[in-house]
């Protein structure tokens, strides 16, 4: 279709549903592209948002509680494309596109408010992010409205349906206002929740609450509305199902958000001082019984490009080779695909990378290089026939064994030196005769990990083996590391289950709480050490965060077998979230203080059972390994709801399904049941596949609706990172924006044909 989009022609009509962070990024790209054009373009843009919070959206509202933290450091948040984005097109000036850090610094200069006084590694409050989003959104709106031929309207309204009218879609709203007819619709509805009566996890709870005095909060956000003091105030017990980031938000809102305070004593320990407006008790529980682990201090901020991990084993090339050698043929969306089993084929490579990273930090770069060489034969054998192993446990052990053997040998030599049995000078010549990496450097690296660089240097200056051993024995690790190298072993089981459960369970709930608090203390210390300096935190951050793109490559568009895809989302995604999507050290210190104060009760422990007590009319939570039994007046479901178009609380998705404009994506089983995650069937360009199998290129969905056919599509924009969110936005814009090319004389010329969708 050839269309004249000059300002003299009828404008191209765009509808954007959802005015939150992603919409902010969309308007930024439109603003930069429109302003840079030699020939103006006629655009009519209508942005809809139910909350009216244009820029931040409801989740990041500047008016929300001051107790919730953003789940990333301030240096990792941007609002605009920068020089790192490939083919971004024209960029706004640096002053018009500050990062969150730059925005905060300017705000601090203007106000003097310490809430904005941050460095790159600090954790901002979520409302601060919202304030910045609101400012940036307003700036981009101003640029667009000043552009010739562009009309931009912001509408506070809930979009409930899209109705096909010829070549356009009518955008129907709950207020019954005349429908806006759009050439292209961009759906950016963000996080949502499912209707409790349709959610199999909640339906019986909703029925119970409707018939008794117990109260169910099916979705925690927005906290200010869902956690009404009328039923979560003094005299009540609140049960919080979910101990992830949302659960932590709930705990802080019901305590600090009610007026409680935290004070640090002379020894540096944080204590909670109640205000009297809190619930009597908050019972926090989940299947694992664990909070997300404390997010480590981000040492990579000083040079992200150089310090973000790129592994030798978990690579996209390895995924491609595994598809070739052991992939199961299937047809996904009409195209052939060789599917993998995540547990059998991908997870063992993650284990190998984690072991390599942990021991590499522990014993230094020379050890790492030797370990890579040692692991290569096993790695090549695995890629050639990953199905030769009985299960993922055997495959993981096979891959990690060469690294473990090397680490065991080095640990023995290191411990001999630390105990004074062997003088460090014996190993001053570099690589040992038996091929072990240089022990003297391994000793230095190990001491640095355990005691810190300054203390390590002081210890290493002692030449006498006995005096050196005595000094090491007297030293204390600020991060509570074991003093013996032999005790520093990589273990996936200990990594994901750091609070041990005795075979016969705990003698009392109090014993469990004491053990749990001991773990929290150690985890917070390890996080404070950093994601390059602490071996365990480095391994989790690198393998599960930095290398997430490889996992995405393995999962997206039916990359996994149906049953494996279900296991990946149900088992390994929670592991991912706990290992590398945790809360800040500051937030976890507050959680620790709340537990010690008795206000937050975690005594039910892992495997907690949630029941509806008909006799009492209250919810009951039992701890099978601790013996704890707790009754609650209110149950808050603080778990993240997976997107499900049929069950979504927003009527627009069930309506689009009913009309056949969209359909849910299915991962077809090969000799097994299909898997239907709940998200929409989308093309790589994020266009929906209609019920009849045709592609609807006039509508684009970004964010949660794409979860299922794709993985990890939700995230804030990052600076100095060729971020997928901007690339996805550009894909949408290029489908309709007339292109301008350089003429032979160097001037821009206009191409009137829209790019094909």
Secondary structure, DSSP 8 states (H G I E B T S, - for coil): -B---STTS--EEEEEE--SHHHHHHHHHHHHHHHH-SS---EEEEEEESS--TTTTTTT-TTS-TT-EEEEEGGG--SS--TTSTT--S---GGGS--HHHHHHHHHHHH--GGG---TT-EEEHHHHHHHHHHHHHHHHHHHHHSTTEEEEEEE--EEEEEEETTEEEEEETT----EEESEEEE---S--B-TTT-TTTHHHHHHHHHSS-EEES---SHHHHS-HHHHSTT-EEEEE--SHHHHHHHHHHHGGGT-EEEE-TTS-EEEE--S-S-SEEEEE-SS----------GGGG-HHHHS---SSS-HHHHHHHHHHH-EEEEETTEEEEEB-IIIIIHHHHHHHHHHHHHHHHH-HHHHHHHHHHHHHHHHHHHH-GGGSSSHHHHHHHHHHHHHHHHHHHHHHHHHHHTTSS-GGGGTTSS-TTS---HHHHHHHHHHHHH-HHHHHHHHT--SHHHHHHHHHH---TT---SSGGG----HHHHH--S---TT--S-HHHHHHHHHHHHHHHHHHHHH-TTTSHHHHHHHIIIIITHHHHHHHHTTTTB-HHHHHHIIIIIHHHHHHHHS---HHHHHHHHHHHHHTSEE-TT-TT-EEEEETTTTEEEEE-TTT--EEEESEEEE-S-----TTTBSSHHHHHHHHHTS--B--B--SSS--B--SSB-B-TT-EEE-TTS-EEEEEEE-SGGGBTTBS-------TTS--HHHHHHHHHHHTTS-EEEE-TTS-EEEE-B----
